[in-house]
């Protein structure tokens, strides 16, 4: 290594010593990585000099290092800082005789360590130089990371505008306004400030990508279905030989964003997860019940009704009357009650004092004054119980998150996936809603009968029989119905019926697979020779294989192997071998009269067996028991189901 003094006072990230030109394009190997907290001191080792020797401490700022290669970002004439010079009786500046202030650094000669106060992140290393021979020895690097704190933090960056956002009754109907939380709007951030930058990621990629130090979460597509109420942000941490963080909180979570799909109630939801609640304003009992999830990261949890009502902290109290809540003054019973259980915060709301209309309750979660978000909505519709007017009712539908692209494709699955949702705008009690699948004059309704909800979604398994079914939203009120069609659902199935055939120069693979799937074939001769299947076939010219590989056909046989872009696993044909047949074909071609004679003799033998074989008595058979019931048709009939 050759180093030479270049200049002093160049302003980089932290310049307190002269800058030196480092001519090599690489750096010493990393001895250890340490994490320090901003503003705190830390120690680095140095090579202790003896007589006629001096040691230098060099520093490379983190922004000049490529962390993926551990090399300089620039490969030529890179500047490094000569921080300190050390001899047997000196510790100070490399070029002057000035001492180093104790507030900046101190030396521990007994343990060969330098204590640094509030220094920058980057690479620190020691170089020992013999003043007579000019030989140098370079120590390993101490890789210093500086963090602002030990906890990852995630929070929403704005609140809900309750007067505008959500479902509101106006002009005799309900309508939804997504203001503030439209698709692609930034609604939250996750941070772990450090140098070099730390890797962060959302566990659910639908809201954002992996990034450094601070990442955003955006509202995903309106049909996105979340399996959990929470979104987790994760610090992809590295191991440190020394860490000033005794415990690092590498995970934090927020609540999912408010969006229209949150208001679509799963038709199979249990009582704790119901979104829509209906109160007959003429009834004596007007209480509704719902549950908010527990959150170990939240410091405070409150029930809110927009900006009209906010309860005390659910973590501190178990029963309360509101101190002051306009339109919610309790009469003979409590307006609000809750109980904390292992399932969550079980909430009871008495609507007796509330006017007719639509109100929305959520649980609000905060940590250190930062908004973590809100639970799923619980919408209460209070009105006299009445039949919905089909004539004025508007219904709408949309495809679910499990249905891909404009062709409405979904893969066969035994797991539950989000298929579709339906909504209606009834101002009071709603009509019955169902989602209908229709194919070949057969109809299947989920649920059957329908449910009196303003918005529903269906999450279910998808059998192959649902391929090319027409999906519709259906509203029923009394004997009247109204329907809106979403389109045709196309179900993609796994490849099947893989077959193999051969001509003298080619081998053909064939299979049955969905037209929306991408399928690739290969041969067991050489799996690296691939061919995309088109029109159900893939053709391999034998010229693409070596003689040794072709010889395997006679000795080991050959199979077609098929893989899919949309399904895991592989599908194989039966084995094809031509170790006998080619010889037979060749003998027929060389001696056709001999083959005819052999065929004639074989025919005479068959006739003789038929004449002289003893007569057989008719066999008696026992009829097998018939199954009492066939498998259930997933698309059962008929239109009478709606009556």
N, C-alpha and C positions, 0 to 999 in steps of 0.2 A: 504494500500500500504506500502510495506517495501522497502526502498532504502538504500544502503550502499556504501561508497566510495570504488572504486576498484583499479584504477590506473590513472596515469597522463601521458599526452603526447602521447596517442595512435593516430596514423595517420589515421583518417577517412576523410570524405569530407572536413570538416573544424573543426579542433580541437584546441581550444584556452583555454578550461577549462578541468578539470578532468572528466574522464569517470566514470559513475556510473552504477551499475547493477540494472536493473529494472526487478523485478521478476514476474510481472504479464504478462499474454499473451495478454492483451488488453490495450487500451489507453483510456484516457478521451474522451468524445464526442467532436466533432468539434463545436466550437462556431461560427466561421466565417472563410471564405476563402478570402484571399486578393492576388492581383497580383501586384508585384513591378517590376520596370525596373532594370536591372543589373547595379550596381554601385550607385544606389540611396538609400537614407535612408527610413526607415519605422518604424511604431510604433506598439508595442504590449502592452496589458494590463498586470498588475500584481496585485496579492492580497496584499493589503497594510498591513504590520505588525504593531502591537501595542506593548506595553511593554511585555517583555518575549516571543516575537514572532520573527520569521525571515522567510523571503520569499526567495524561490529559483526559478530561471528561468532555465527550462530544454529545451533541444533541441534534436530532432530526425531527422537525415538527410533524405532527400526525398528518397534516394536510399535504405533505410532500411524499407520503408513503402510499403505495398501492397495497392495501391490506390483503388482497387476494394472492399476491405474489411475494409480499414482504420485501419488495424492492422499491427503489426510487421510481417515482412517476416519470421522471426524465432520466435517461440513461447516460447522459454526458454532462460533465462539469457541474455536478450537483453541489449546492452550498449546504454545509453543515455548520453548526455553531460550536466553537471552542469555548466551553463554559468556564472551566477552571483548569489551573495547572497545580500539580502537587509534587513536591520534592520532600526530602527528609525533614526539612525545616521550613517549608513554605506551603501555604494554601492560599491561592489568590487568583488574580486575573492572568490569563495566558501571556499577554504581551507587556503588561506593566507590573509594577511591584505593589499595586494597591491591594489591600486586604479586602476580604469578603465580609460584608456585614452579617452579624448573627441572625438578623431578621430574614436574610435571604437563604443562607446555607451555613452548615457547620460540618466539621470533620471529626470522625471517630477513628483515630489511627489504630487503636487497639483491635477493633473489629473490621478495619478496612472498609468503612462505609461513609458515604456522604449523606447528610440529612438535608433535604430540600424543602423549602417552605413555599407553598402556593405557586408551583411551577406548572408548565404546560404538559399536555399529553404528547406522546411521541416515543421515539427510540433514544435511549441513553446507553452509551457504552464507553469503556475506558480503553485508552491506548497507552502502552508503556514504551518509552523511547530511551535507548542507550545513547548518551551524549557523545561517547567516543566512537562507537562502531556504527551509529546511526540506525541500527536495527530496531524494529518495532514489533511489539506483540499486542494483538487486539483481543480484548475480552468479549464475551458474549453480550448480546443486547438485553437490556431490561425494557420490556414493552409496557409503557405506562398508559393506562386508560383513566380518564378523569370523568366522573359521573356527578351530576347535580344532586342526586339522591339515590335511595335504594329501592324505591317503589315505582312500579309502572302505574300510570294514571290514565283512566279513560273516563270521559264524560260527554254529555250532550253539549253542544255549543249554543243552543237557543231553546226556548220554551215553546209550548204550544200556544197559539193565538186562539183561545177558547171561543171568542165571539165569532170567529170565522171558520176555524177548522172543524171537520167532522160532519155528522148528520144533523141537519136542521130542518125544522118544519116551517114551510113558507108556501103561500099561495095554494093551500089545500093539499100539499104533498111533501114527502121527504126528499131531500137532495143531499149529496155529499160534496164537501169542499176540501181539497187536499192542501190548502195554502200553507206554505212553509215546509212542507214535506212532499213536494212533487218528486217524481222520478229524477234521479241524479242530483238532487239537492244534498249538500253536505249537512249532516245533522249531528255528527259527533267526531271526536278526535281521541287518539291514544298517543301518549308521550312517555319517553324515557330519555331525557336529554343527556348526552354523553359525547366525549371525544376520545377516540374515533366514534363515529355514529354507530348506534346499536340497531340491530335488525328487529323489526316489529312486524306482526301480522295479525289479521283478524282470522279467527278459526273458521268463520263462515265467509268464504271469498265472495259471496254475493254482494257484500257491502263495501268491499275495498280490497286493494292489493297489498302485498308486502312492501314495506318501506323502511326508511332510516329515521330514527329519533322521534319523528312525529308523523302519524298517518291519519288520513281522513276516512270517515265512514259515510257513504252516500246511500240515499234511499234507493233500493233496487227496483226492478220492474214491478208494476202493480200486482202481477199475479204470483209474486214470490211467496212461497209457503215456508214458514219457520217452524221447525219441530220443537223449539224451545223459546221461552220468553226472553232469554238472555243472549247477548252477543259477547263472546270472550275475546279479549285482546291478549296476545302472548309476546313476551320478550324472548327472543331466541338467544339465550345467554351463552357465553363461553366460559370455560374453566380458567380460574386464576390461581396462580401459586400463592398469592397473597391478596386478600380482599378486605378493604375497610368496611364493607357492608357485611355485618354479621349474618343478617338474613336478607335475602333479596326477594321482594315480591315480584315474581315474574308473570303473574296473571292478574288481570282486572276484568270486570265485566260491566256492561251497561244493558239497558233494556232495548229491545228491538224498536225500530222507528214506528210511529203511528202511520198507518196507511190503510187504504180501503180494504185490503185483504184481511186486516185484523178484525174487521167488523163482520166478516163472513163466518158464521158459526158452523163448525163441523156437525153434520147431521147425526153423528154418533157420539157427540161430546157428552161427558158426564155433567152432573149438576154444577160441579165446581168450576167448569170451564165454559159454561154457557155465556154467550155475549148478550143475547136479547132477552129482556125480562118484560112481562106485561102485567099491568095492574088495572083491575076493573075499579074505576073510581066510584062505583055505586056499591062495592062490596065492603063488608066490615073489616076484613083482613087485607091489609095493603102492604105487607112486608115482602122484601126481596132479599135473597141470600146469594153471595158470591164469595170467591176465595182469591186472595192475592198471594203470589209466591214469596217464599222466604228468600232473602239475599244476605249472605254472610259478609259482603263487602259494604253494605249500606249502613250508615250511622243512624239515619232517621228514615222512617216510613210513615206516610200519612195518607189518609183517604181524602180525595179532593173531588169536588163537583165543579169542574172548570175553575174559574176564579171566584165562584160564589160561596164556596164552603171549603174549609181545610180543617181536618181533625188534628188532635194532638198526636204526638209521636206514638205509633202503635207498639214500639219497643219499650215504652215507658208506662203505658196505661192499658187496661183491659176493658174498661167500661167508662163511658162518658156521656154527658149531655153537652151539646155545642154551647159555647159561651154566648155567641152572637151570630146568628145565621138567618138572614132575611129569607122569608118564605119557608123556613125550616124550624120554626119555633115548636118545641115538643108540647104536646097536650098532656095526656094522661100517661103516656109511655115514652121511653127513650127514643129519640130519632135515630140514634146510631149506637151500635154495640159491636164489639169484636172479641174474638178469642184466638189466641195463638196456639196452633197445634203443629204437629210434625208435617202436616199437609200444607200449612201456610197460615195466613191471617184470614180467619173465617169471619166475614162481615155480614151484618144484618142491618138493613136500612128500612125504616118505617116511612112509607110515602103518604101517610094519611094527611099530613099537613101541606103536601105539595100540590100545586095546581096541575090541571090536565096539561099534557104536552110531553116533550121528549127531553130527558136529562141524561147526562153521561157521568159515570163514576169511574175513577181509576185510583190506583195506589201510586203515590209519588215517592221516589227513592233519591236520597241525597247522601253525599259523602264529603265532609269538610267544606260544606257550602256549595259544592259542585253538583249539578243536576245529573243523576245517573239515568233518569228516564222515568217512564210510567209503565204500569202493568197493562195488560190487555184491557180494552174498554168493557164496561158493563152498562149497556144502554137500557134505560127504563122508559117504556112508553106507557103513559097513564091516560086512559080515556074510558068512556062507557063501552062495555063489550058489545060489539056489533059485527055484522057480516060485511066483509070488504066488497066494494062495488067494482065488479070486473070491468064494467064498461069504461070507467075512468082510470083503471089501474094500468100502470106502466111497469113492465118487467124487462130486465136486461140480464145478460149472461156474459161470461168470459171464460176462456180456457185457463186451466190451472198451471202451476209451475212445472208439473211433471210432463206436460205436453209440449213437444218441441216444434219449432219453426212453423212456417206457413202451411205445411202439409198436415199439421195436427198429428204428429207421430208420437207414439208412446210405446215403450218396449214391454213385452210380456214380463210380468213380475208378480211374485207372491207377496211382496212387501206392499205396504200402503203408500200410495202416491197421490198427490193433489191433482185431480182430474179437471174439475170445472167448478164454477160458482154461479149463483143466481141471486138477483135482488129484485125488490119491488118497492114502490113509493107510496104505499098506503099510509095516509096520515094518522090513522089509529090502529085498531086491530088488523093484522094482515090476513091475506088469503093463505091457503096451504101451498107451500112450494115443494116441488120435486124436480129432480133431474132425470130426464128420460133418455134411454138408449133404445134405438129402433133398428132392426135389421130383418129383412125378409118377412115383413108383416108381423114380426114378433116385437113386443115392447117390454122393457124392464124399467121399473121406476125405483129410484132411491131418494128418500125413503118412501115406503108405501104403507099406510097413506102418507101424504105430505105433512110437513110441519108448518105451523103458523109462526113463521119468522120473516123478518124483513130481508135477511141476507143469509144464504147458506152456502156451504162448500161440501164437496164430496172427496173424501180421501179413502181409497180402497185399492185392493189388488186388481190387476188387469189380466183376465184370461185371454187366450187367443181368440175365443169366440166373439170378442168385442171388436174384431177387425171389421172395418168398413161399416160401423154403426153410426147412425145419425143421432147427434146429441142435441137435446133441447131443454129449455127451462119451461116448466109448466106450472101455472097457478090455477088453483081450484077454489071456487067459492060457491057453496051450495051445489047446484047441478051445472054451473057454468064453468068453462075453462078458457084460459088464454095461454098461448104458447109462443115462444121465440126460439128459432133454431140457431145453434152455434155453428154447425157444420158437421163434417164427417170425421170420425176418429179412425185413424189408421194404426193398427197394432203391429209392431215389428216383432217377429218371432226368431228363435235361434235357427241356424242352418240345420238341415236334416236331409236324409236320403242321399248321403254322399256315395257316389259310384265312380268306378274307374273302368276305362276301356283302352284298347291299344290297336293301332295299325302298325305296319312295319316301321314307320318313321316317326310316329307320334304317340303320345299318351294323353288321353282326355280325362279330366276330372269334371264331374257334374254334381250339382246339389240343388236342393230347394231352399230358397231364402227370400227374405222380404226385399222388395224393390227399393226400400229406403235404407237398406243396410249396405255396408261396404265389406265385401268378403274377398279374402286372398287365399289362393291355393298353393301348395308346394307338394313335392314328392318325397317319400322316405329315402329316396336315393341320395338326395342332397337338399336339406331344408333351406339352404340359402338361395336356391333358385325359386323365385316367387313369381306368381302370375295373378293379376287381378281377374276375378271371375266376372264375366259379362254374359248376359242372357243365360245365366245358369251354368256356364261352362268356362273352363280354363284349359287351353291346349298347350302342351309342352313338346317342342321338337326335340327328339333324342340327340340332335347335334349339339344341344346345349350342355350335354353331360359327357364325362370322360368315358373311355372304354371300360375302365375298372368299375365305374358306377353302373354302366349298362349291364355289365356281367352279373351284377347283384340281382337283376331281375330273374335270371334262371336259377341262381343259387338260393336267394333269400326271398324273392318276391318283391313287390312294390305296392305301396299304398298311397292314396291321396290324403292329404292333411289340410283341413280347412280351418281358418281363423276368421273372427268377425271383429269389426271396429267397435261394435256396441255390446258384445257379450264376451264374458271371460271364458277361457277354455279352448279346446280344439275338438274337431270332429273328423273322424277318419273313415275311409272306405274299407271294404274287405280287401284282403291281399290278392294281388293279381300275379300269377306266375305262368310262364310259357316254357317250362322245362321239358314238356312232352309234346304239346300241340304243334309247335313248329316242325318237329320231325315227322309227325303224321301228315301234316299238310305237304311237306316236301315229298314224301313217299307217294302220296296220291298224284301229285303233279308228274312224278317220274314214271308211274305205272298205273294209269287209270283203269286198264282191264283187270288188273289184279284186285283193285278195290271193288269193282263191280262183282267179281266172283266171290269175294269174301262176303259181300252184302247178301248175295243169293243163298249161300250156304247158311248164313245166320237166319234167314227167313224160313228155310226148310226145317231147321232145328226148332224154331218157335212153333211151327205147325204140328210137328211130331209131339211136342210136349202137350199141346192142346188136345190131340186125339187120344193119347194113351194115359193121360193123367186121370186118376180116379175122380168120380164125381164128388163134389163137395156139397154137404148139406147146408141149407141156408143157415146163416148165423143168426142168433137171437141177440137183441140189443136191449139194454135197460136205458130208458129215457132219463136224461139228466134233469135234476130239479131246476125249475125256472125261477130266477130271481124275482122276488115279490115287487121290487121297486127299481126303476131305472135311476141313473144318476140325475140329479136336478139340472134342468136346462137353465143356464145362466141368463138366457133371454126368453123368459116365459111369456105367454100371451095373457091377456088380450086387452082390448080397449075397455072391457068391462071393469078393469082394475081402477079406472078413473071414475066410474059411476058412483 
